[in-house]
Amino acid sequence: MNKTIVVTGATGFVGRKLCLELFLKGYELKILCRSTDKAKNIVPLPAEFISWNGYEPLSSEIFEGAAGVIHLAGESIASGRWTKKRKEAILKSRTVTTEIICEAINKCQTPPPVLVGASAVGIYGEGFLAEVCKAWENSYQSFKGRLTIVRTGVVLGHGGALEKMLLPFRLGGGGKLGDGKQWMSWIHIDDLVKIYIHALENSSTPEIVDGVSPEPVTNKEFTKILTKTLGVPAIIPVPKFGLKLIFGEMSSVLLDSQKVNADSLLNQNFTYSYNTLESALNSLLRPDGHKGAHVLESYQWVNEDKEKVFCFFSEAENLEVITPPWLNFKITKKSHDKIEEGTLIDYKLKIKGVPATWKTLISQWSETDSFRDSQLKGPYSKWEHTHRFISIQGGTLMTDEVIYKAPMGPIGYVVNEIMIKKDVSTIFKFRNKKIKEIFAD
């Protein structure tokens, strides 16, 4: 049975995580993207990457015999003021791309039986967003197979809307927007990914699904729960006129009230991982119970046996090979020749040219499957890096989760936004590039 899924919008906030979960479930991926080189770095999986600018006609061969299509592509609505030109781009990136995809699918001899497409809960409101959503959903109607459109609420995850609002809240300067009475229909990114896969795999899924949690909240309630999770006060509300002055028409995204229920999914016996806002925010902002910590997630597939890949990471000296040279990273001492649980490793390095020392404990170890290194002494208040290795599709999927916390409290939050977050991301990009070279086909 063909298990190929064609995905658009794969490099986005939701798409990247969705592709990983599809891959873990055994699906093969075809990814339509603007830049294949960029997409291969953002989604480092053994997928077929096909260049498409979103507006050129597509060959039906791309979709021939596929098991399904998930269509997420669309210009961001929050990347700038809504000028006439910007609004036109937002609309066209949704309607024209969808029409082109449906047209190509309809020409297939063996078309994919299901198309799962994106929309938004903005369709329940008024104004520009509602108009875009209505036109967007209309553009799916030429598809002749099983169709499910997911109307998504505010997506909470490591990125997206939540990440943009966090710094002022962490510094105690956050507050309700307007009068705070507007309803917010939200969804944890893990649950949204599950919804897309549920719609893909379950033929009884209705044509319209509301991609929201079972418990919407008002903006005032959201602010209260967010600040409680962060352990900070909410002292600076933002008046409605201020939002309109800053964002113009786009302020409607923040001020419009959308109270949407989850009946379309609950009636399908869909099980949420995060039913309440408290549980969702705790998972994201208090990872493993660590208040004020940040999270970096990374993954990469290599065409090599798991045992060989794990063996490479079991040699402490190889950490020097995959660390950027500008860190001047050197191992000065280790308690065991080969890494194992309880191993202590001392390093020296330079951070922005400033010498620093670091002592790591291998706090968890599962031979060939996973290990965790925890900072005992170093530049961070907390650093835990969990490495996992999975045999899949003839190679090894490596996943990394780093939970870290900068020192100096509120100052550390600012430094993280200005410097640390970017530096940690750059280190992992270098690491992934070196690993790709080391385990090249």
ZIJOCOR-V194845 format. One record per run of one state. SS is the DSSP state (A for helix, B for strand, O for the rest). FROM is the first residue (numbers start at 1). TO is the last residue. Records with the same first field share a line. If there is no record, write none. Layout:
BEGIN
SS->FROM-TO ; FROM-TO
END
This chain:
BEGIN
O->1-3 ; 9-12 ; 25-27 ; 34-35 ; 43-47 ; 52-59 ; 63-67 ; 72-83 ; 107-113 ; 125-127 ; 139-145 ; 153-153 ; 157-159 ; 171-176 ; 178-182 ; 185-185 ; 202-207 ; 212-216 ; 231-237 ; 239-239 ; 256-262 ; 267-276 ; 286-286 ; 290-293 ; 303-305 ; 315-317 ; 322-324 ; 328-329 ; 335-343 ; 352-353 ; 367-369 ; 378-379 ; 393-394 ; 407-408 ; 439-441
B->4-8 ; 28-33 ; 48-51 ; 68-71 ; 114-120 ; 146-152 ; 154-156 ; 177-177 ; 183-184 ; 186-188 ; 208-211 ; 217-218 ; 238-238 ; 294-302 ; 330-334 ; 344-351 ; 354-366 ; 370-377 ; 380-392 ; 395-406
A->13-24 ; 36-42 ; 60-62 ; 84-106 ; 121-124 ; 128-138 ; 160-170 ; 189-201 ; 219-230 ; 240-255 ; 263-266 ; 277-285 ; 287-289 ; 306-314 ; 318-321 ; 325-327 ; 409-438
END
